[in-house]
Amino acid sequence: MLKSLYIRNYAIIDELNIEFHPFFNVFTGETGAGKSIIVGALSFLIRGKADPSIIKTGQDKAIIEGIFTVDESMDKLLKEAEIDHEGEIIVRRVISRDNHNSIRINEMSVTLNYLSQLFADHIDIHSQKDNQYLLNKRNHLYLLDRYVGREDLYRSYSEAYERFRNLDKEYRELSENTYNEAELEYYRFDLQELKEAQLDLNEEMELIQKEARYKSQEKYISMLSGVLDLYDGDNGIKEKLSTIIKELHLNDELIEEVRENIDNIYYQLNDEIDKLKDLYATFDEELNIDQIEQRLYLYSRLKRKHDTDVEGLLKKQKELEDKIAFFLDKDHVLNEKKIELDEAYAIALDHARKIHELRCSKAMELEEEIRNQCDDLLLSNVNFQIRIDETELSPQGIDDVEFYIALNKNEEPKPLRNIASGGEISRLMLALKSVFTSISEVFLVIFDEIDTGISGKTALAVGQKIARIAENKQVICITHLPSVAACANAHYYIYKEDDLLETKTKVRRLDHDEIIKELAYISSLDDSPSALEAANQLYLTAQGIKKHEN
């Protein structure tokens, strides 16, 4: 939830501080007063890239600050970033003309990428662009899958499809590969060279260590002999520790605990000294430095030749073996790979069919739910359909999904993108938004003039629908319709104020009497007694319906 928003020196805003209601908040005011600028500032706060052009003319920097309550998914990300909070966070952005910009959460600096991730899927700003998103067929499968909500099935299919795709690529490459005798001889030569090298993943590092010890063996022998004599020599550490352990005998719990700990240390120390003794013994062996350096040179030469590390050389050896085997028995290798590919395809197809069946089943539920939402918005003749056609196996499964709609009786449903009426689009988009928002992690929905093309009793239905969304999600709505504004829990009036030097955007939360005056004004540009009475009746009706529905 957004608790408050502070804006300073942003666009034409000098300074604003808005405290929001947890449910339905509405902005009204003259066109150009700055309603959308406030929404723009909020959008910029959570995801906008630094842009000095948003700074108010004549100022050096702009500041936007929001206080948000924290939900479970946000809490997890905040803990990962070691950002402390007590159920809410202060997000503060400063944009300067000299590019000294900052993003802070509870005074800790964060990146824009982290900020965007933190609020991803939590704030939904709905505008005309979002209408295009919902109308676009390419997004319909994603929306249906959001409604289905079976991430486990999609994950299993994705893994199965990826395995099939990789095997298909391998099979096609093998089918297209042909080697001549010269290439085969080249592969055989490289393979023989790698086999004769008898490479080992750990040998090179061991050789490097031996080489370093050989070159410093005098230092090693001097140091190790001194340490071993200090430990094992006459009156050495080992003898002294043994004496201490023998002397510590007394019927006292503390003494017994100390003796036992020292005893453990004694045996641990013996184990470590034994390792040094083993190392010291290696210097009695004759290290053949010529052989060591020859092996190291062989490793170095092969790594340069094949441009890889030791692990890559071992993989290269296996690849060469496979290529030669394929050349010698191409039909058999292809047949084995085809069997593996067909099995992977069958598994992926089985997963895809399960998802298809689930999509078809849930699509009928979604159709019914959207029709019910449309009924609430006085679109009672709507016939909403989700058409699912089977296609070839793809990353999304075997389904091609598109939303169809008929707005009138006895009308053949057409693709959703073909709707022409602005008012019908607004209501239909609100119906869709009602469904998809309810199943999301969104805690704040912003409607920027969703009521375009709507009037009369339809406007009240839209207001009531938004009020229902606000029962579970915080809502901020910009509107020019009194019937929508009348349904809100909190009403903010956005206006411009001129002084001798400039025009400033201001905001004021209206009390009851001011709400009635504002409703009267946007209804009829009139504040006469009859207009005020009509506005009051509208407000009582809207609020009464809300109370009845609640």
MARDREN-855342 format. One record per residue (C-alpha): residue in three letters; x, y, z. Coordinates in steps of 0.25 Angstrom, whole numbers, padded with zeros to 4 digits, always signed. Each point is the difference from the previous one (the first is absolute). Layout:
BEGIN
ALAXYZ ...
***
This chain:
BEGIN
MET+0000+0000+0000 LEU+0004+0014-0003 LYS-0001+0008+0013 SER+0005+0014-0005 LEU+0007+0006-0012 TYR+0009+0013+0001 ILE+0004+0007-0012 ARG+0009+0012-0002 ASN+0005+0008-0012 TYR-0006-0011-0010 ALA-0006+0006-0013 ILE-0009+0011+0004 ILE-0001-0005+0014 ASP+0006+0009+0011 GLU-0003-0008+0012 LEU-0011-0010+0003 ASN-0002-0010+0011 ILE-0011-0010-0001 GLU-0005-0010+0010 PHE-0008-0011-0006 HIS-0012-0008+0005 PRO+0002-0015+0000 PHE-0012-0003-0010 PHE-0006+0009-0011 ASN+0007+0014-0002 VAL-0005+0009-0011 PHE+0007+0012-0007 THR-0009+0010-0007 GLY+0004+0014-0005 GLU+0000+0008-0013 THR+0007-0005-0012 GLY+0015+0003+0001 ALA+0000+0003+0015 GLY+0010-0011+0002 LYS-0008-0013+0003 SER+0008-0009-0009 ILE+0013+0007+0004 ILE-0002-0005+0014 VAL-0002-0014-0006 GLY+0012+0002-0008 ALA+0009+0004+0012 LEU-0005-0013+0007 SER+0004-0008-0012 PHE+0013+0007-0001 LEU+0003-0003+0014 ILE-0001-0015-0001 ARG+0006-0003-0014 GLY+0003+0013-0008 LYS+0014+0002-0005 ALA+0007+0013+0005 ASP-0004+0011-0009 PRO+0004+0015+0003 SER-0011+0005-0009 ILE-0011-0003+0011 ILE+0007+0010+0009 LYS-0009+0012+0002 THR+0006+0012-0008 GLY+0009+0008+0009 GLN+0003-0011+0010 ASP+0013-0008+0001 LYS-0007-0013+0004 ALA-0013-0007+0002 ILE-0004-0009+0012 ILE-0010-0011+0000 GLU-0003-0008+0012 GLY-0010-0011+0003 ILE-0003-0008+0013 PHE-0005-0014-0003 THR-0005-0012+0009 VAL+0008-0012-0002 ASP-0006-0014-0005 GLU+0006-0014+0001 SER+0007+0000-0013 MET+0006+0014+0002 ASP+0005-0004+0014 LYS+0008-0011-0006 LEU+0007+0009-0010 LEU+0003+0010+0011 LYS+0006-0010+0009 GLU+0009-0005-0012 ALA+0005+0015-0001 GLU+0001+0001+0015 ILE-0010+0012+0000 ASP-0006+0001+0014 HIS-0015+0004+0001 GLU-0011-0001+0010 GLY-0012-0003-0010 GLU+0002+0012-0009 ILE+0011+0006-0008 ILE+0004+0014-0005 VAL+0004+0001-0014 ARG+0007+0013-0004 ARG+0005+0004-0014 VAL+0008+0013-0002 ILE+0003+0004-0015 SER+0010+0011-0002 ARG+0004+0008-0012 ASP+0014-0003+0003 ASN-0003-0015+0000 HIS+0002-0002+0015 ASN-0012-0009+0000 SER-0003-0010+0011 ILE-0010-0011+0004 ARG-0002-0003+0014 ILE-0009-0010+0008 ASN+0000+0003+0015 GLU+0013+0008-0003 MET+0007-0011-0006 SER+0005+0002-0015 VAL-0006-0010-0010 THR+0000-0001-0015 LEU-0011+0003-0009 ASN+0000-0015-0004 TYR-0002-0004+0014 LEU-0011+0010+0002 SER-0008-0004-0012 GLN+0002-0015+0004 LEU-0006+0004+0014 PHE-0012+0006-0005 ALA-0002-0009-0012 ASP-0014-0006+0000 HIS-0004+0009+0011 ILE-0005+0013-0006 ASP-0008+0000-0012 ILE-0002+0013-0008 HIS-0011-0001-0010 SER-0001+0009-0011 GLN-0003+0000-0015 LYS+0013-0008-0003 ASP-0005-0011+0009 ASN-0013-0001-0008 GLN+0009-0003-0012 TYR+0007-0010+0008 LEU-0013-0007+0004 LEU-0005+0001-0015 ASN+0013-0006-0005 LYS-0002-0015-0004 ARG+0015-0003+0004 ASN-0003+0003+0014 HIS-0013-0009+0001 LEU+0007-0013+0003 TYR+0008+0006+0011 LEU-0012+0006+0006 LEU-0007-0013+0000 ASP+0012-0007+0006 ARG+0000+0010+0011 TYR-0015-0004+0003 VAL+0004-0015-0001 GLY+0011+0003+0010 ARG+0007-0014-0001 GLU+0015+0004+0000 ASP+0004-0014+0004 LEU-0006-0006-0013 TYR+0006+0012-0009 ARG+0014-0003+0007 SER-0001-0015-0003 TYR-0004+0003-0015 SER+0011+0010-0001 GLU+0011-0010+0004 ALA-0006-0011-0009 TYR-0001+0010-0012 GLU+0014+0005+0002 ARG+0006-0014+0000 PHE-0008-0004-0012 ARG+0005+0013-0007 ASN+0014-0003+0004 LEU-0001-0014-0005 ASP-0006+0004-0013 LYS+0011+0010-0003 GLU+0011-0011+0003 TYR-0008-0010-0009 ARG+0000+0011-0012 GLU+0014+0003+0002 LEU+0004-0015-0001 SER-0009-0002-0012 GLU+0007+0012-0007 ASN+0014-0004+0004 THR+0009-0007-0010 TYR+0014-0003+0002 ASN+0010-0003-0011 GLU+0012-0009+0002 ALA+0010+0011+0002 GLU-0009+0006+0011 LEU-0001-0014+0006 GLU+0015-0001+0000 TYR+0001+0013+0007 TYR-0010-0004+0011 ARG+0008-0013+0002 PHE+0013+0007+0001 ASP-0006+0010+0011 LEU-0007-0011+0007 GLN+0013-0009+0001 GLU+0008+0012+0005 LEU-0010+0003+0011 LYS-0001-0015+0004 GLU+0015-0002+0000 ALA+0001+0013+0009 GLN-0008-0008+0011 LEU-0005+0013+0005 ASP-0006+0001+0014 LEU-0008+0011+0006 ASN+0008+0002+0012 GLU+0014-0004-0005 GLU+0004+0014-0005 MET-0002+0007+0013 GLU+0007-0011+0007 LEU+0012+0002-0010 ILE+0000+0015+0003 GLN+0001-0003+0015 LYS+0011-0010-0002 GLU+0008+0010-0009 ALA-0001+0011+0010 ARG+0004-0009+0011 TYR+0012-0005-0008 LYS+0005+0014-0003 SER-0002+0004+0015 GLN+0004-0014+0006 GLU+0012+0006+0009 LYS-0010+0009+0006 TYR-0010-0011+0002 ILE+0010-0009+0006 SER+0005+0010+0010 MET-0014+0005+0004 LEU-0006-0014+0002 SER+0012-0006+0007 GLY+0000+0012+0010 VAL-0015-0002+0002 LEU+0000-0015+0002 ASP+0012+0001+0010 LEU-0008+0011+0008 TYR-0011-0010+0001 ASP+0006-0013+0001 GLY+0014+0003+0006 ASP+0005-0001+0014 ASN-0009+0008+0009 GLY-0008+0004-0012 ILE-0015+0004-0001 LYS-0005-0014-0001 GLU+0007-0005+0012 LYS-0005+0013+0008 LEU-0014-0002-0004 SER+0000-0014+0004 THR+0006+0004+0014 ILE-0011+0010+0001 ILE-0011-0010-0003 LYS+0006-0010+0010 GLU+0001+0011+0011 LEU-0015+0005-0002 HIS-0006-0011+0010 LEU-0010+0006+0010 ASN-0014-0003+0004 ASP-0005+0013-0006 GLU-0009+0002-0011 LEU+0007+0012-0006 ILE+0013-0007+0001 GLU-0005-0012-0007 GLU-0006+0008-0011 VAL+0013+0008-0003 ARG+0008-0013+0000 GLU-0010-0007-0010 ASN+0001+0012-0009 ILE+0015+0001+0001 ASP+0000-0015-0003 ASN-0008+0002-0012 ILE+0009+0011-0005 TYR+0012-0009+0002 TYR-0005-0011-0009 GLN-0004+0011-0010 LEU+0013+0006+0000 ASN+0007-0014-0002 ASP-0008-0002-0012 GLU+0004+0013-0006 ILE+0015-0002+0003 ASP-0001-0014-0007 LYS-0004+0008-0013 LEU+0012+0008+0002 LYS+0008-0013+0002 ASP-0005-0006-0013 LEU+0003+0013-0008 TYR+0014+0000+0006 ALA+0002-0015-0004 THR-0003+0004-0015 PHE+0013+0008+0000 ASP+0008-0013+0003 GLU-0006-0005-0014 GLU+0007+0004-0012 LEU-0009+0010-0007 ASN+0003-0001-0015 ILE-0002+0015-0004 ASP+0002-0003-0014 GLN-0012-0009-0001 ILE-0008+0010+0008 GLU+0003+0011-0009 GLN-0002-0009-0012 ARG-0014-0004+0005 LEU-0003+0015+0003 TYR+0004+0004-0014 LEU-0009-0011-0006 TYR-0012+0006+0007 SER+0003+0014-0004 ARG+0002-0004-0015 LEU-0013-0008+0000 LYS-0008+0012+0007 ARG+0006+0010-0010 LYS-0003-0009-0012 HIS-0014-0002+0003 ASP-0002+0013+0007 THR-0006-0006+0013 ASP+0003-0005+0014 VAL+0002-0014+0005 GLU-0014-0003+0002 GLY-0003+0005-0015 LEU+0011-0009-0005 LEU-0007-0012+0007 LYS-0013+0004-0007 LYS+0007+0002-0013 GLN+0005-0014+0001 LYS-0014-0005+0002 GLU-0005+0008-0012 LEU+0011-0005-0009 GLU-0004-0014+0004 ASP-0015+0002-0003 LYS+0004+0007-0014 ILE+0008-0012-0004 ALA-0010-0010+0005 PHE-0011+0008-0008 PHE+0009-0001-0012 LEU+0002-0015+0001 ASP-0015-0003+0003 LYS-0008+0012-0004 ASP-0013-0008-0002 HIS+0001-0006+0014 VAL+0003+0013+0007 LEU-0011+0007-0007 ASN-0010-0010+0003 GLU+0004+0000+0015 LYS-0001+0015+0000 LYS-0014+0000-0007 ILE-0005-0010+0010 GLU+0004+0009+0011 LEU-0006+0012-0007 ASP-0013-0007-0002 GLU-0001-0003+0015 ALA+0003+0014+0004 TYR-0011+0005-0010 ALA-0010-0009+0005 ILE+0003+0004+0015 ALA-0001+0015-0004 LEU-0013-0003-0008 ASP-0006-0007+0012 HIS+0003+0012+0009 ALA-0005+0009-0011 ARG-0013-0007-0001 LYS-0003+0000+0015 ILE+0002+0015+0000 HIS-0009+0001-0012 GLU-0011-0008+0007 LEU+0002+0009+0012 ARG-0001+0013-0008 CYS-0012-0004-0007 SER-0007-0003+0013 LYS+0004+0013+0007 ALA-0003+0008-0012 MET-0015-0004+0001 GLU+0001+0005+0015 LEU+0007+0013-0004 GLU-0010+0002-0011 GLU-0012-0001+0010 GLU+0008+0009+0010 ILE+0002+0011-0011 ARG-0014-0001-0004 ASN-0005+0003+0014 GLN+0010+0011+0001 CYS-0006+0006-0013 ASP-0014-0002+0006 ASP+0003+0009+0012 LEU+0005+0011-0010 LEU-0013+0000-0008 LEU+0006-0009-0011 SER-0011-0010+0001 ASN+0000-0005-0014 VAL+0015-0003+0000 ASN+0004-0013-0006 PHE+0015-0002+0004 GLN+0007-0012-0005 ILE+0014-0006+0001 ARG+0004-0007-0012 ILE+0011-0011+0001 ASP+0006-0006-0013 GLU+0010-0011+0001 THR+0013+0003-0007 GLU+0014-0006-0002 LEU+0008-0002+0013 SER+0006+0013+0004 PRO+0006+0006+0013 GLN-0014+0004+0004 GLY-0006-0014-0002 ILE-0009-0004-0012 ASP-0010+0011+0002 ASP-0004+0013-0008 VAL-0009+0009+0009 GLU-0008+0012-0004 PHE-0011+0007+0007 TYR-0013+0002-0008 ILE-0012+0009+0003 ALA-0014+0003-0005 LEU-0006+0012+0007 ASN-0014-0001-0005 LYS-0010-0012-0001 ASN+0000-0009-0012 GLU+0014+0006-0004 GLU+0011-0009-0004 PRO+0012+0001+0009 LYS+0012+0008-0006 PRO+0014+0001+0005 LEU+0001+0009+0012 ARG+0010+0010-0007 ASN-0012+0003-0010 ILE-0008+0007+0010 ALA-0003+0015-0004 SER-0008+0007+0011 GLY+0009+0007+0010 GLY-0010-0001+0011 GLU-0002-0015-0002 ILE+0015-0002-0001 SER+0001+0007+0014 ARG-0010-0008+0006 LEU+0005-0013-0006 MET+0014+0003+0005 LEU-0005+0003+0014 ALA-0007-0013+0000 LEU+0013-0007-0004 LYS+0008+0008+0010 SER-0010-0004+0011 VAL+0003-0015-0003 PHE+0015+0001-0002 THR+0003+0009+0011 SER-0007-0008+0010 ILE+0009-0012-0003 SER+0013+0008+0001 GLU+0010+0006+0010 VAL-0004+0014-0003 PHE-0004+0008+0012 LEU-0002+0014-0007 VAL-0008+0002-0013 ILE+0001+0013-0007 PHE-0011+0004-0010 ASP+0004+0011-0009 GLU-0014+0005-0006 ILE-0005-0014-0002 ASP-0014+0006-0002 THR+0003+0005-0014 GLY-0013+0000-0008 ILE-0009-0003+0012 SER-0012+0007+0005 GLY-0014-0001+0007 LYS-0003-0012+0008 THR+0012-0007-0006 ALA+0009+0009+0007 LEU-0006-0004+0014 ALA+0002-0015-0004 VAL+0015+0003-0003 GLY+0001+0008+0013 GLN-0006-0012+0008 LYS+0009-0010-0008 ILE+0013+0008+0004 ALA-0005+0001+0015 ARG-0001-0015+0000 ILE+0014-0002-0005 ALA+0004+0010+0011 GLU-0006-0010+0011 ASN+0013-0008-0002 LYS+0009+0009-0008 GLN+0004+0015+0003 VAL-0005+0008-0012 ILE+0003+0014-0005 CYS-0009+0005-0011 ILE+0001+0012-0009 THR-0014+0003-0005 HIS-0009+0011-0006 LEU-0013-0007+0004 PRO-0008+0004+0012 SER-0006-0014+0001 VAL+0014-0007+0001 ALA+0005+0011+0010 ALA-0012-0002+0009 CYS+0004-0014+0003 ALA+0013+0003+0005 ASN+0005-0001+0015 ALA+0009+0012-0001 HIS-0001+0012-0010 TYR+0011+0009-0004 TYR-0001+0012-0008 ILE+0011+0004-0010 TYR+0001+0014-0004 LYS+0010+0011-0005 GLU+0003+0012+0008 ASP+0007+0013-0006 ASP+0009+0009+0007 LEU+0008+0012-0005 LEU+0011-0009-0006 GLU-0006-0013-0004 THR-0011-0011+0000 LYS+0000-0011+0010 THR-0008-0013+0002 LYS-0006-0002+0013 VAL-0008-0011+0006 ARG-0011+0001+0011 ARG-0008-0012+0007 LEU-0014+0004+0000 ASP-0009-0001+0012 HIS-0015-0004-0002 ASP-0005+0014-0004 GLU+0011+0002-0010 ILE-0002-0013-0006 ILE-0015+0003-0003 LYS+0004+0014-0006 GLU+0011-0007-0009 LEU-0010-0011-0004 ALA-0010+0011-0004 TYR+0010+0008-0007 ILE+0005-0012-0009 SER-0015-0004-0002 SER-0005+0013-0005 LEU+0011+0011+0002 ASP-0011+0006+0010 ASP+0000+0001+0016 SER-0015+0004+0001 PRO-0008-0006+0011 SER-0007-0009-0010 ALA+0014-0005-0006 LEU+0005-0002+0014 GLU-0012-0008+0004 ALA+0002-0009-0013 ALA+0014-0002+0004 ASN-0003-0003+0014 GLN-0010-0010-0005 LEU+0010-0006-0009 TYR+0010-0001+0011 LEU-0010-0007+0010 THR-0004-0009-0011 ALA+0014-0004-0004 GLN+0004-0002+0015 GLY-0013-0007+0003 ILE+0003-0010-0011 LYS+0014-0002+0006 LYS-0005-0003+0014 HIS-0011-0009-0005 GLU+0010-0008-0008 ASN+0010+0000+0011 
***
